[in-house]
Amino acid sequence: MYAIVDIAGKQLKVEPNKYYYTPSIEGENESPVEFDQVLLIDNEGEVAVGTPTVAGARVTGKIVEHVRGDKIIVFKKKRRKGFKVKNGHRQGYTKILIEGINN
């Protein structure tokens, strides 16, 4: 069984009892979360496609921890002007555990 869910603007294929990294979601560690933007559910070959979402479908889970991704270096330069800027960026993610998919 799996579902395709819209979480914070990103579409993820999720399965029960698996961990996923999503864009940052507000909430404390170990707090439950529920996603109602379910776009598709596949239950042993029985597929339910939403228009745009599947009516009454929910995906439940819990927040495991908040983490940050690898550092990305942002370097800007304009030639012959003496302009150089070096910045770094680390994107925030939330690790979630999917507990169940309900129709």
C-alpha positions as CSV (number, residue, x, y, z in Angstrom):
1,M,0.0,0.0,0.0
2,Y,1.3,3.5,-0.8
3,A,-0.1,7.0,-1.3
4,I,1.0,10.1,-3.1
5,V,0.7,13.1,-0.7
6,D,1.2,16.8,-1.1
7,I,3.3,17.9,1.9
8,A,4.3,21.6,2.1
9,G,4.1,22.0,-1.7
10,K,6.1,18.8,-2.5
11,Q,4.6,15.6,-3.7
12,L,5.9,12.4,-2.0
13,K,5.2,8.7,-2.5
14,V,4.8,7.4,1.1
15,E,4.4,4.0,2.6
16,P,3.5,3.0,6.2
17,N,6.3,2.5,8.7
18,K,8.9,4.4,6.7
19,Y,10.8,7.6,7.3
20,Y,10.8,10.6,5.0
21,Y,12.5,14.0,4.9
22,T,10.0,16.8,4.0
23,P,10.3,20.5,3.9
24,S,10.1,22.1,7.4
25,I,6.8,21.5,9.2
26,E,5.9,23.3,12.4
27,G,5.6,21.0,15.4
28,E,7.5,19.5,18.3
29,N,9.3,16.2,18.2
30,E,7.1,13.1,18.7
31,S,4.0,15.2,17.9
32,P,1.4,13.6,15.5
33,V,0.8,15.1,12.1
34,E,-2.0,14.4,9.6
35,F,-2.0,15.1,5.9
36,D,-5.3,15.4,4.0
37,Q,-3.9,16.4,0.6
38,V,-3.9,12.8,-0.7
39,L,-3.6,12.7,-4.5
40,L,-3.5,8.9,-5.1
41,I,-3.9,5.7,-3.1
42,D,-2.8,2.3,-4.3
43,N,-4.1,-0.6,-2.1
44,E,-2.9,-3.9,-3.4
45,G,-3.6,-2.9,-7.0
46,E,-6.9,-1.1,-6.3
47,V,-6.1,2.5,-7.3
48,A,-8.1,5.6,-6.2
49,V,-7.1,8.7,-8.0
50,G,-8.3,12.1,-6.7
51,T,-9.7,15.0,-8.6
52,P,-7.6,16.8,-7.3
53,T,-7.6,14.9,-3.9
54,V,-9.1,11.6,-2.8
55,A,-12.2,12.4,-0.7
56,G,-11.9,11.4,3.0
57,A,-8.4,10.0,2.7
58,R,-5.8,10.8,5.3
59,V,-2.2,10.0,6.0
60,T,-1.1,10.0,9.6
61,G,2.4,10.1,11.0
62,K,4.6,11.7,13.6
63,I,7.5,14.2,13.6
64,V,10.7,12.4,14.5
65,E,13.1,15.4,14.4
66,H,14.0,18.6,12.7
67,V,17.3,18.5,10.7
68,R,19.3,20.6,8.3
69,G,20.7,19.6,4.9
70,D,24.2,19.8,3.6
71,K,25.7,23.2,3.2
72,I,25.5,24.7,-0.3
73,I,28.0,27.5,-1.2
74,V,26.5,30.5,-3.1
75,F,29.3,32.4,-4.8
76,K,28.6,35.6,-6.8
77,K,31.2,37.4,-8.9
78,K,31.2,40.2,-11.5
79,R,34.3,40.1,-13.6
80,R,36.6,43.2,-13.8
81,K,34.6,45.0,-11.1
82,G,36.2,43.6,-7.9
83,F,32.9,42.2,-6.7
84,K,32.9,38.9,-4.9
85,V,30.4,37.5,-2.4
86,K,30.5,34.1,-0.8
87,N,27.5,32.9,1.2
88,G,26.4,29.5,2.5
89,H,22.9,28.0,2.9
90,R,21.5,25.0,4.8
91,Q,17.9,24.0,4.0
92,G,15.7,22.9,6.9
93,Y,14.0,19.6,6.8
94,T,11.6,17.6,9.0
95,K,12.0,13.8,9.4
96,I,8.6,12.2,9.7
97,L,7.5,8.6,10.3
98,I,4.4,7.6,8.3
99,E,2.1,5.5,10.6
100,G,-0.9,4.8,8.5
101,I,-2.9,5.5,5.3
102,N,-6.7,5.7,5.8
103,N,-9.3,5.7,3.0
